[in-house]
Amino acid sequence: MTKIDDVARLAGVSTATVSRALRGLPTVSAATRRRVLAAAEQLQYAVSPSASRLAGGRTGTVAVVVPRITRWFFGTVVEAVEDYLQHNGYDLLLYNLGGREQTRQRVLRPAGLHKRVDAIMLVATPLRAADVHALTKLDLPGVTISSGSGVPGWPCVRIDDVAAARTATRHLLDLGHTRIAHISGDPDDELAFTTHLDRRRGYQEALRGAGIRPDPSLDVESRFTIDGGTRATAELLARGEPPTAIFAACDEMAMGAVTALRDAGLRVPQDVSVIGIDDHDLAGVLGLSTIAQPAAEQGLLAARILLDPLGARVAEPYAGLVPAPRAADADGKTPASVILPTRLVVRDSTAPPRAH
């Protein structure tokens, strides 16, 4: 394997000169640069990307922090981000918090990221004041995805969770449902994950807009999982008269709701309609009505925004797929939020109540 020492000997210069010449630094004369390039070509010497980045003071790595990698949304975002980074010559350093507070504290402290990464992406990661201070102190480019806490100077890519929940609830209202239940996230779970709060607000706003007072007995909290949806729906049914429709805060909870309803001898949608949010990969197979959110696109756009300050180009496979970041505000800063649209997808799990 050819080494930089071999190129230096053939070109008659030092290894430092070879390094400067191959990196295009202006401290090397044109004649010397030509001699070094000729020697490198003759010996088929290729510069190590990692060594080149380190010589330029960069790691070529982006940190991506997620609450739980096993959840559909987080996994979809991370896969898209990693693919985009790789097309631009960057590596992804994944921090999966796994719902553990001590892991969050360890990852987000300055010593955990200092000189290890060139930029940081937080996916639905709530922050405390101390975390925000620590991340700001790192002075690295950053971006957040989905709801959670913001970092001063960092843009955010997300959907409007309140609007998405309103759309889901209005779909049920338009079908004629008035006794609509909501199964939502557990406030004590997911490191204070906040998406469920916005979606509950949208649900309640839609009901009030239709002249219906939200009924606390029709609102059950659980984990953002299939099992969480099953347990929440079983508890809902145990409270008395079942609702005619259920709005679940995510598709995985909606899938659990369908399971619990069928176990209780109820038909979907003839007895109870069910709708979720996400457009999970299995939603179409299961005939689940949902509010589709562009999970992969959120990751791609966030990655593009993150790499722009680092001088990266838009990866060719995504040139026509990844929207350009919005123009900067009047003060020259990147906009605080880029909100991507959602859409209602009606399938077999929603229908008018039997009385209609």
FENURKA-V870913 format. One record per residue. N is the residue number from 1. RES is the residue in three letters. OMEGA is omega in radians with two decimals (NA if undefined). Layout:
n=N res=RES omega=OMEGA
n=N res=RES omega=OMEGA
This chain:
n=1 res=MET omega=-3.11
n=2 res=THR omega=3.12
n=3 res=LYS omega=-3.13
n=4 res=ILE omega=3.10
n=5 res=ASP omega=-3.14
n=6 res=ASP omega=3.12
n=7 res=VAL omega=-3.13
n=8 res=ALA omega=3.14
n=9 res=ARG omega=-3.10
n=10 res=LEU omega=-3.12
n=11 res=ALA omega=3.14
n=12 res=GLY omega=3.13
n=13 res=VAL omega=3.11
n=14 res=SER omega=3.10
n=15 res=THR omega=3.12
n=16 res=ALA omega=3.12
n=17 res=THR omega=3.09
n=18 res=VAL omega=-3.13
n=19 res=SER omega=-3.13
n=20 res=ARG omega=-3.12
n=21 res=ALA omega=-3.10
n=22 res=LEU omega=3.10
n=23 res=ARG omega=3.08
n=24 res=GLY omega=-3.14
n=25 res=LEU omega=-3.04
n=26 res=PRO omega=-3.09
n=27 res=THR omega=-3.14
n=28 res=VAL omega=3.14
n=29 res=SER omega=-3.12
n=30 res=ALA omega=-3.12
n=31 res=ALA omega=3.13
n=32 res=THR omega=3.14
n=33 res=ARG omega=3.12
n=34 res=ARG omega=-3.13
n=35 res=ARG omega=3.13
n=36 res=VAL omega=-3.14
n=37 res=LEU omega=3.11
n=38 res=ALA omega=3.13
n=39 res=ALA omega=3.14
n=40 res=ALA omega=3.12
n=41 res=GLU omega=-3.13
n=42 res=GLN omega=-3.12
n=43 res=LEU omega=-3.13
n=44 res=GLN omega=-3.13
n=45 res=TYR omega=3.11
n=46 res=ALA omega=3.13
n=47 res=VAL omega=3.06
n=48 res=SER omega=3.13
n=49 res=PRO omega=-3.11
n=50 res=SER omega=3.13
n=51 res=ALA omega=3.13
n=52 res=SER omega=-3.14
n=53 res=ARG omega=-3.14
n=54 res=LEU omega=3.11
n=55 res=ALA omega=3.12
n=56 res=GLY omega=3.10
n=57 res=GLY omega=3.13
n=58 res=ARG omega=3.14
n=59 res=THR omega=-3.07
n=60 res=GLY omega=-3.05
n=61 res=THR omega=3.09
n=62 res=VAL omega=3.08
n=63 res=ALA omega=3.08
n=64 res=VAL omega=-3.08
n=65 res=VAL omega=3.13
n=66 res=VAL omega=3.11
n=67 res=PRO omega=-3.14
n=68 res=ARG omega=-3.07
n=69 res=ILE omega=-3.09
n=70 res=THR omega=3.13
n=71 res=ARG omega=-3.03
n=72 res=TRP omega=-3.06
n=73 res=PHE omega=-3.09
n=74 res=PHE omega=3.12
n=75 res=GLY omega=3.13
n=76 res=THR omega=3.12
n=77 res=VAL omega=-3.09
n=78 res=VAL omega=3.13
n=79 res=GLU omega=3.13
n=80 res=ALA omega=-3.13
n=81 res=VAL omega=-3.11
n=82 res=GLU omega=3.13
n=83 res=ASP omega=-3.13
n=84 res=TYR omega=3.13
n=85 res=LEU omega=-3.12
n=86 res=GLN omega=3.10
n=87 res=HIS omega=3.11
n=88 res=ASN omega=3.08
n=89 res=GLY omega=3.12
n=90 res=TYR omega=3.06
n=91 res=ASP omega=3.13
n=92 res=LEU omega=3.05
n=93 res=LEU omega=-3.03
n=94 res=LEU omega=3.01
n=95 res=TYR omega=3.12
n=96 res=ASN omega=-3.06
n=97 res=LEU omega=3.07
n=98 res=GLY omega=-3.14
n=99 res=GLY omega=-3.07
n=100 res=ARG omega=-3.12
n=101 res=GLU omega=-3.11
n=102 res=GLN omega=3.08
n=103 res=THR omega=3.12
n=104 res=ARG omega=-3.13
n=105 res=GLN omega=-3.13
n=106 res=ARG omega=-3.08
n=107 res=VAL omega=-2.99
n=108 res=LEU omega=3.06
n=109 res=ARG omega=-3.06
n=110 res=PRO omega=-3.10
n=111 res=ALA omega=-3.11
n=112 res=GLY omega=-3.06
n=113 res=LEU omega=-3.04
n=114 res=HIS omega=3.11
n=115 res=LYS omega=3.10
n=116 res=ARG omega=-3.07
n=117 res=VAL omega=3.10
n=118 res=ASP omega=-3.08
n=119 res=ALA omega=-3.06
n=120 res=ILE omega=3.03
n=121 res=MET omega=3.10
n=122 res=LEU omega=-3.14
n=123 res=VAL omega=3.11
n=124 res=ALA omega=-3.09
n=125 res=THR omega=3.11
n=126 res=PRO omega=-3.09
n=127 res=LEU omega=2.97
n=128 res=ARG omega=-3.11
n=129 res=ALA omega=-3.14
n=130 res=ALA omega=3.12
n=131 res=ASP omega=-3.14
n=132 res=VAL omega=3.13
n=133 res=HIS omega=-3.12
n=134 res=ALA omega=-3.12
n=135 res=LEU omega=3.10
n=136 res=THR omega=-3.12
n=137 res=LYS omega=3.13
n=138 res=LEU omega=3.11
n=139 res=ASP omega=3.10
n=140 res=LEU omega=3.03
n=141 res=PRO omega=3.14
n=142 res=GLY omega=3.10
n=143 res=VAL omega=3.07
n=144 res=THR omega=3.10
n=145 res=ILE omega=3.09
n=146 res=SER omega=-3.06
n=147 res=SER omega=-3.06
n=148 res=GLY omega=3.13
n=149 res=SER omega=3.11
n=150 res=GLY omega=3.06
n=151 res=VAL omega=-3.13
n=152 res=PRO omega=3.13
n=153 res=GLY omega=3.12
n=154 res=TRP omega=3.04
n=155 res=PRO omega=3.13
n=156 res=CYS omega=3.05
n=157 res=VAL omega=-3.06
n=158 res=ARG omega=2.93
n=159 res=ILE omega=3.05
n=160 res=ASP omega=-3.07
n=161 res=ASP omega=3.12
n=162 res=VAL omega=-3.13
n=163 res=ALA omega=3.13
n=164 res=ALA omega=3.13
n=165 res=ALA omega=3.08
n=166 res=ARG omega=-3.13
n=167 res=THR omega=3.13
n=168 res=ALA omega=-3.12
n=169 res=THR omega=3.11
n=170 res=ARG omega=3.08
n=171 res=HIS omega=3.12
n=172 res=LEU omega=3.10
n=173 res=LEU omega=-3.14
n=174 res=ASP omega=3.10
n=175 res=LEU omega=3.12
n=176 res=GLY omega=3.13
n=177 res=HIS omega=3.05
n=178 res=THR omega=3.09
n=179 res=ARG omega=-3.03
n=180 res=ILE omega=3.12
n=181 res=ALA omega=3.12
n=182 res=HIS omega=3.01
n=183 res=ILE omega=-2.91
n=184 res=SER omega=-3.12
n=185 res=GLY omega=3.13
n=186 res=ASP omega=-3.11
n=187 res=PRO omega=3.13
n=188 res=ASP omega=-3.11
n=189 res=ASP omega=3.00
n=190 res=GLU omega=3.04
n=191 res=LEU omega=-3.14
n=192 res=ALA omega=3.06
n=193 res=PHE omega=-2.93
n=194 res=THR omega=-3.08
n=195 res=THR omega=-3.08
n=196 res=HIS omega=3.13
n=197 res=LEU omega=3.11
n=198 res=ASP omega=-3.11
n=199 res=ARG omega=3.05
n=200 res=ARG omega=-3.14
n=201 res=ARG omega=3.12
n=202 res=GLY omega=3.10
n=203 res=TYR omega=-3.11
n=204 res=GLN omega=3.11
n=205 res=GLU omega=-3.14
n=206 res=ALA omega=3.12
n=207 res=LEU omega=-3.12
n=208 res=ARG omega=3.11
n=209 res=GLY omega=3.10
n=210 res=ALA omega=3.13
n=211 res=GLY omega=-3.12
n=212 res=ILE omega=3.10
n=213 res=ARG omega=3.11
n=214 res=PRO omega=-3.11
n=215 res=ASP omega=-3.13
n=216 res=PRO omega=-3.13
n=217 res=SER omega=3.12
n=218 res=LEU omega=-3.12
n=219 res=ASP omega=-3.07
n=220 res=VAL omega=-3.13
n=221 res=GLU omega=3.10
n=222 res=SER omega=-3.14
n=223 res=ARG omega=3.13
n=224 res=PHE omega=-3.11
n=225 res=THR omega=3.07
n=226 res=ILE omega=3.12
n=227 res=ASP omega=3.10
n=228 res=GLY omega=3.10
n=229 res=GLY omega=3.11
n=230 res=THR omega=-3.12
n=231 res=ARG omega=-3.12
n=232 res=ALA omega=-3.12
n=233 res=THR omega=3.08
n=234 res=ALA omega=3.09
n=235 res=GLU omega=3.13
n=236 res=LEU omega=-3.12
n=237 res=LEU omega=-3.13
n=238 res=ALA omega=-3.10
n=239 res=ARG omega=3.13
n=240 res=GLY omega=-3.09
n=241 res=GLU omega=-3.12
n=242 res=PRO omega=3.07
n=243 res=PRO omega=3.04
n=244 res=THR omega=3.13
n=245 res=ALA omega=3.11
n=246 res=ILE omega=2.96
n=247 res=PHE omega=3.13
n=248 res=ALA omega=-3.06
n=249 res=ALA omega=3.04
n=250 res=CYS omega=-3.09
n=251 res=ASP omega=-3.13
n=252 res=GLU omega=3.06
n=253 res=MET omega=3.11
n=254 res=ALA omega=3.09
n=255 res=MET omega=3.08
n=256 res=GLY omega=3.11
n=257 res=ALA omega=3.13
n=258 res=VAL omega=3.13
n=259 res=THR omega=-3.12
n=260 res=ALA omega=3.13
n=261 res=LEU omega=-3.13
n=262 res=ARG omega=3.08
n=263 res=ASP omega=3.13
n=264 res=ALA omega=3.12
n=265 res=GLY omega=3.12
n=266 res=LEU omega=-3.11
n=267 res=ARG omega=3.07
n=268 res=VAL omega=0.18
n=269 res=PRO omega=-3.01
n=270 res=GLN omega=3.14
n=271 res=ASP omega=-3.13
n=272 res=VAL omega=3.05
n=273 res=SER omega=-3.13
n=274 res=VAL omega=3.06
n=275 res=ILE omega=3.13
n=276 res=GLY omega=3.05
n=277 res=ILE omega=3.01
n=278 res=ASP omega=-2.85
n=279 res=ASP omega=3.05
n=280 res=HIS omega=-3.13
n=281 res=ASP omega=-3.12
n=282 res=LEU omega=-3.07
n=283 res=ALA omega=3.14
n=284 res=GLY omega=3.14
n=285 res=VAL omega=-3.09
n=286 res=LEU omega=3.14
n=287 res=GLY omega=-3.06
n=288 res=LEU omega=3.00
n=289 res=SER omega=-3.03
n=290 res=THR omega=2.95
n=291 res=ILE omega=-3.06
n=292 res=ALA omega=3.04
n=293 res=GLN omega=-3.09
n=294 res=PRO omega=-3.06
n=295 res=ALA omega=-3.12
n=296 res=ALA omega=-3.12
n=297 res=GLU omega=3.08
n=298 res=GLN omega=3.12
n=299 res=GLY omega=-3.12
n=300 res=LEU omega=-3.12
n=301 res=LEU omega=3.11
n=302 res=ALA omega=3.12
n=303 res=ALA omega=3.12
n=304 res=ARG omega=3.11
n=305 res=ILE omega=-3.08
n=306 res=LEU omega=-3.07
n=307 res=LEU omega=3.14
n=308 res=ASP omega=-3.14
n=309 res=PRO omega=-3.13
n=310 res=LEU omega=3.07
n=311 res=GLY omega=-3.14
n=312 res=ALA omega=3.09
n=313 res=ARG omega=3.10
n=314 res=VAL omega=-3.14
n=315 res=ALA omega=-3.03
n=316 res=GLU omega=-3.14
n=317 res=PRO omega=-3.07
n=318 res=TYR omega=-3.05
n=319 res=ALA omega=-3.13
n=320 res=GLY omega=-3.06
n=321 res=LEU omega=-3.07
n=322 res=VAL omega=-3.14
n=323 res=PRO omega=3.09
n=324 res=ALA omega=3.06
n=325 res=PRO omega=3.14
n=326 res=ARG omega=3.12
n=327 res=ALA omega=-3.12
n=328 res=ALA omega=3.08
n=329 res=ASP omega=-3.10
n=330 res=ALA omega=-3.14
n=331 res=ASP omega=3.08
n=332 res=GLY omega=-3.12
n=333 res=LYS omega=3.08
n=334 res=THR omega=3.14
n=335 res=PRO omega=-3.09
n=336 res=ALA omega=-3.08
n=337 res=SER omega=2.94
n=338 res=VAL omega=-3.06
n=339 res=ILE omega=3.13
n=340 res=LEU omega=-3.04
n=341 res=PRO omega=2.99
n=342 res=THR omega=3.14
n=343 res=ARG omega=3.10
n=344 res=LEU omega=3.07
n=345 res=VAL omega=-3.10
n=346 res=VAL omega=3.11
n=347 res=ARG omega=-2.98
n=348 res=ASP omega=-3.01
n=349 res=SER omega=3.10
n=350 res=THR omega=3.14
n=351 res=ALA omega=3.09
n=352 res=PRO omega=3.07
n=353 res=PRO omega=-3.03
n=354 res=ARG omega=-3.14
n=355 res=ALA omega=-3.13
n=356 res=HIS omega=NA
